[in-house]
């Protein structure tokens, strides 16, 4: 973790971030993640209104303020030009001096000066090498590489290639996401050259998530072959659970791939996701609905075991 600022490594039991997931991550999940020893986060649009966002940030801050063993937490800001709530969301972030901001769906340049102005850190969520270059040039502190297989809005580049190519021009912190649902995969992300892993799908079915019961049940029952990538829901390629597409009246084999992205109204976007549920290719590792702390503890055990694996050819 040598590339990570000390503010992000405090109390980490596992080098990982509980990824901000639309309509899944909320205050209870963020607090549970931080107390379990991973960075907690949530997307600002999950709070239905600016007033709700203010309440959520206050709630999280109060819950963790006296917990000396808690890991840091972050807010995910949608910086796409069509997001009309961006100015008020950023104002809330600055007012509360949120330590870590993760940008998504656009250029992080819109937040760099404001967040750096109070000493905060900015990590940019990127799904291609080209976007990674632009984010690095904008002055971010870290890059979140969303590789192929990730749930939600996903990338097309395999993690093996993504980290390697980005490391050719970026020596700062890297977070790798994409089908990371086990402790072994967290360790593999480090071996590739990443500093932290993004845990998304592995946590959807945790007891503290906002996911509805049917969503959690579908995640528990699904495998990698049940994941369908498509632009047809939001206009940006995302990975979807096949059965949820069918239940919502879509044909997974004939999705409309010409849809254009529009995040002007977060609640309209929420309607699109309400019955069409996302997950990544690591979904097969999710076997039950359980407390987030139990999931992290299991991943930590798997991670520790992976760290102790002997080198190929070494004598036992």
Secondary structure by P-SEA (a helix, b strand, c coil): ccccccccccccccccccccccccccaaaaaaaaaacccccccccccccaaaaaaaaaaaaaaccccccbbbbbbbbbccccccaaaaaaaaaaaacccbbbbcccccccccccccccbbbbbbbbccaaaaaaaaaacccbbbbbccccccccccccaaaaaaaaaaccccbbbbbcccccaaaaaaaaaacccbbbbcccccccccccccaaaaaaaaacccccccccccccccbbbbcaaaaaaaccccccccccbbbbcccaaaaaaaaccccccccccccccccccaaaaaaaaaaaaaaaaacccccccc
